[in-house]
Amino acid sequence: MEKPEPIIKPDTIFSVSDASALLKGVVETAFPRIKIRGELSQITRATSGHMYMTIKDSGAAISVIIWRGTPVSFKLEEGMEVIITGRFTTYPARSNYQIIVNEIEMAGVGAILKMLEERKRKLAAEGLFDASRKKPLPRLPQTIGVVTSPTGAAFQDIQNRLRERFPVRVLLFPATVQGASAAAEVAAGIEYFNRMNNVDVIIVARGGGSLEDLLPFSEEIVVRAAAASHIPLISGVGHEPDWMLIDFAADFRAPTPTGAAETVVPTKLSLFQELDNLWHRLSSNFTTRLTNAKSRVDAIAIKSPRQMVMEHAQRLDDVARTMNIIINGKLTTAHGRIDALATFPNILQNKMAALNQSVAHLGQMLNSLSYKNVLARGYAIARDANDKIISRADGAPRVVSLEFVDGILKI
């Protein structure tokens, strides 16, 4: 770049404020619109809604301001490569220069795909894409909720295909499907149907477009809303090759909005065919059951009353014979016990004689062991004043009585 010519005289003296104002005017005049490509860092959102950050490359860094209300169609992240369009200005209070952004876009498809891949890995690690989270779609929904633009071709395609296949009630949540507010509006539509719980299935749809146009359907706010939906959700965004992150979080991914409508309801013809098949299966099953029942009835041999009476009489005779055998056995056992009781007195008498003999023998043994027999041979028992027997002379107390075989002598 050529070096600009000086615009002031060398000997001119300025105040600090004047010099800053002059510099500000020069910078803004020289750079009313400029595009810069670089990597974002130090992203800060103030409570006022303004965003402050730095755009840098390997050799320099420039402060960046995005005023509240400036359209930003994607979420700004650290390390993201972007192209910003804006104007240069200065901030005299801190003696630095900065760029005020009017537009911001990702720096090429490669940067967008890299950002989407990193976001996909992050959300997958949280389990938002797990197959276990997928809910089955209703067989015949009564009401379908659609989140899309009311003026877009996607909504018209869905309505036309539903009318052709199987007319159902459709509720539309109007949402912008491109631009800065698209992601928030789509997420709000999903949350609305879940909060109201007034539909059986939700379709999030948008027609085809560039990768940048479809980015709102890969924003975290949309993916998380789809994953958190307790109502089955179908994504029908773009065309067959287009895969947005909402496709991984949805319960079913349709290649197009029309494909979403075809997925959610069957055709009338297929329903009629299914009913015909069910009728044939039911009829065949009923015929088979009826034939089997008839065969079982035919197999039953009905006996004549005379034969039935004779069979019962035969069973009674068998029972009588069995009872006679049991009764006779019982009587024989009872007679044996009675005969045994008849011999009981003799047995008792013999037992008593044996007991008397044993008692007499024990009496003789008791008499032979009695101390009276010792006294009968001329011995005596000496007792003291406490009537205790004195068995030794050494240290013996005074004898007060002597017991002989025929009595006691007091001393």
Buried (B, 14 or more C-beta within 10 A) or exposed (E): EEEEEEEEEEEEEEEEEEBBBBBBEBBBEEBEEEEBBBBBBEBEEEEEEBBBBBBBEEEEEBBBBBEEEBEBBBBBEEEBBBBBBBBBBBEBEEEEBBBBBBBBBBBEEEBBEBBBEEBBEEBBEEEBBEEEEBBEBBEEBEEBBBBBBEEBBBBBBBBEBBEEBBEBEBBBBBBBBBBBBBBBBBBBBBBBBBEEEEBBBBBBBBBBBEBBBBBBBBBBBBBBBBBBBEBBBBBBBBEEEBBBBBBBBBBBBBBBBBBBBBBBBBEEEEBEEEEEEEEEEEEEEEEEEEEEEEEEEEEEEEEEEEEEEEEEEEEEEEEEEEEEEEEEEEEEEEEEEEEEEEEEEEEEEEEEEEEEEEEEEEEEEEEEEEEEEEBEEEEBBBBBEEEEEBEEEEEEEEEBBBBEBEEEEEE
